[in-house]
Amino acid sequence: MQGAPDATPIIQARRLFKRYAGRTGASVTALENVDFDIRDGEFICVVGPSGCGKSTLLKIVAGLLSFSSGEVSRSGKPLSGPGADVGVVFQSPVLLPWRTILDNVLLPIEFRNLKMSEYRQRALELLDLVGLRGFEERFPHELSGGMQQRAGIVRALVQDPRILLMDEPFGALDAMTREQMNVELLRIWSSNRKTVLFVTHSIAESVFLADRVFVMTPRPGRIAEIIDIDLPRPRDLSIINTERFGTYATRIRSLLQSKGDLS
């Protein structure tokens, strides 16, 4: 398996439940008895049908959503809310249209009242890393969807978090741009080896990106199986056509189909 040699979990969940109160008084269970460990530097994908609790799980790990029972820890400490050790990228980059790309990237620094002078150079270096050097003074409407999403990734990385959480970040992109962004993401990840938890509907995307894939059941969401993806790195798109890639994709698809509706 590809992954970091350090076996100490940077993210851990035990007996995790999340219930929502229904309008009629009956509760709805989104997550049920979820257990997992994620090691420092791993790239983990979570795949499952719509409504299975993938995004709920990510928001809990981010500290943006409370959980009903169980235990969740980050960096060996019980989860107590958002932290500077975590960067989050959502499906939409949510860039402020009146701010330049550089000013959007530096928004978390401004919110945390950190010294802008200490982070400006890092922001420029990250923009260069993702191919956006020269666009720092442009506005979001002047960039393509893929370029805007790259800016969103840079914004999540500017504080140098240990953990990067990504909630279907390429779901709104066309197929060709999505493939290019997957390659770009692996290149960025290879350069800094952040721990990544990546939520997706796409089986092929999960196999292409991940060290391990968490396959979830329909609601209430549980982890049906954790699959090690033993494919060589670095990866390029040609790996999609290999027999081993197809074997992993077929295994995940069969799990999803056996557990219920595949969307």
Solvent accessible surface area in square Angstrom, and as a share of the most:
residue,aa,sasa,rsa
1,M,91,0.41
2,Q,54,0.24
3,G,30,0.29
4,A,25,0.19
5,P,138,0.87
6,D,72,0.37
7,A,78,0.60
8,T,89,0.52
9,P,39,0.25
10,I,4,0.02
11,I,0,0.00
12,Q,55,0.25
13,A,1,0.00
14,R,70,0.26
15,R,124,0.45
16,L,1,0.00
17,F,43,0.18
18,K,17,0.07
19,R,100,0.36
20,Y,87,0.33
21,A,97,0.75
22,G,23,0.22
23,R,251,0.92
24,T,135,0.78
25,G,66,0.63
26,A,68,0.53
27,S,69,0.44
28,V,65,0.37
29,T,35,0.20
30,A,8,0.06
31,L,0,0.00
32,E,50,0.22
33,N,82,0.42
34,V,0,0.00
35,D,58,0.30
36,F,6,0.03
37,D,43,0.22
38,I,0,0.00
39,R,52,0.19
40,D,41,0.21
41,G,5,0.05
42,E,0,0.00
43,F,0,0.00
44,I,0,0.00
45,C,0,0.00
46,V,1,0.00
47,V,1,0.00
48,G,2,0.02
49,P,8,0.05
50,S,73,0.47
51,G,51,0.49
52,C,0,0.00
53,G,9,0.09
54,K,9,0.04
55,S,38,0.25
56,T,19,0.11
57,L,1,0.01
58,L,1,0.00
59,K,77,0.32
60,I,0,0.00
61,V,1,0.00
62,A,2,0.01
63,G,13,0.13
64,L,94,0.47
65,L,48,0.24
66,S,80,0.52
67,F,60,0.25
68,S,53,0.34
69,S,48,0.31
70,G,30,0.29
71,E,100,0.45
72,V,6,0.04
73,S,24,0.16
74,R,23,0.08
75,S,41,0.27
76,G,65,0.62
77,K,144,0.61
78,P,113,0.71
79,L,30,0.15
80,S,115,0.74
81,G,17,0.16
82,P,97,0.61
83,G,28,0.27
84,A,43,0.33
85,D,39,0.20
86,V,16,0.09
87,G,6,0.06
88,V,41,0.23
89,V,4,0.02
90,F,77,0.32
91,Q,82,0.36
92,S,64,0.41
93,P,22,0.14
94,V,93,0.53
95,L,21,0.10
96,L,47,0.23
97,P,85,0.53
98,W,177,0.62
99,R,43,0.16
100,T,18,0.11
101,I,0,0.00
102,L,2,0.01
103,D,55,0.28
104,N,0,0.00
105,V,0,0.00
106,L,5,0.03
107,L,18,0.09
108,P,26,0.16
109,I,0,0.00
110,E,77,0.34
111,F,148,0.62
112,R,118,0.43
113,N,138,0.71
114,L,63,0.31
115,K,138,0.58
116,M,73,0.33
117,S,95,0.61
118,E,115,0.51
119,Y,49,0.19
120,R,112,0.41
121,Q,101,0.45
122,R,64,0.23
123,A,0,0.00
124,L,21,0.11
125,E,96,0.43
126,L,12,0.06
127,L,0,0.00
128,D,80,0.41
129,L,50,0.25
130,V,1,0.00
131,G,47,0.45
132,L,1,0.00
133,R,115,0.42
134,G,56,0.54
135,F,60,0.25
136,E,30,0.13
137,E,105,0.47
138,R,102,0.37
139,F,71,0.30
140,P,8,0.05
141,H,148,0.66
142,E,80,0.36
143,L,11,0.06
144,S,61,0.40
145,G,42,0.40
146,G,7,0.06
147,M,42,0.19
148,Q,42,0.19
149,Q,3,0.02
150,R,55,0.20
151,A,0,0.00
152,G,3,0.02
153,I,1,0.00
154,V,0,0.00
155,R,44,0.16
156,A,12,0.09
157,L,1,0.01
158,V,0,0.00
159,Q,42,0.19
160,D,78,0.40
161,P,2,0.01
162,R,111,0.41
163,I,0,0.00
164,L,4,0.02
165,L,0,0.00
166,M,0,0.00
167,D,15,0.08
168,E,27,0.12
169,P,1,0.00
170,F,0,0.00
171,G,30,0.29
172,A,81,0.63
173,L,33,0.16
174,D,90,0.47
175,A,80,0.62
176,M,138,0.62
177,T,32,0.19
178,R,47,0.17
179,E,74,0.33
180,Q,97,0.43
181,M,2,0.01
182,N,10,0.05
183,V,52,0.30
184,E,24,0.11
185,L,2,0.01
186,L,10,0.05
187,R,112,0.41
188,I,3,0.01
189,W,4,0.02
190,S,56,0.36
191,S,71,0.46
192,N,52,0.27
193,R,106,0.39
194,K,22,0.09
195,T,0,0.00
196,V,1,0.00
197,L,1,0.00
198,F,1,0.00
199,V,1,0.00
200,T,0,0.00
201,H,61,0.27
202,S,31,0.20
203,I,14,0.07
204,A,47,0.36
205,E,6,0.03
206,S,0,0.00
207,V,0,0.00
208,F,4,0.01
209,L,0,0.00
210,A,0,0.00
211,D,0,0.00
212,R,24,0.09
213,V,0,0.00
214,F,1,0.00
215,V,0,0.00
216,M,0,0.00
217,T,5,0.03
218,P,41,0.26
219,R,138,0.50
220,P,43,0.27
221,G,0,0.00
222,R,93,0.34
223,I,33,0.17
224,A,36,0.28
225,E,56,0.25
226,I,62,0.32
227,I,14,0.07
228,D,70,0.36
229,I,0,0.00
230,D,62,0.32
231,L,2,0.01
232,P,77,0.49
233,R,45,0.16
234,P,128,0.80
235,R,15,0.06
236,D,82,0.42
237,L,60,0.30
238,S,75,0.48
239,I,19,0.10
240,I,57,0.29
241,N,133,0.68
242,T,60,0.35
243,E,154,0.69
244,R,121,0.44
245,F,7,0.03
246,G,32,0.30
247,T,84,0.49
248,Y,38,0.14
249,A,12,0.09
250,T,83,0.48
251,R,108,0.39
252,I,0,0.00
253,R,98,0.36
254,S,48,0.31
255,L,15,0.07
256,L,4,0.02
257,Q,107,0.47
258,S,85,0.55
259,K,92,0.39
260,G,34,0.33
261,D,112,0.58
262,L,57,0.29
263,S,73,0.47
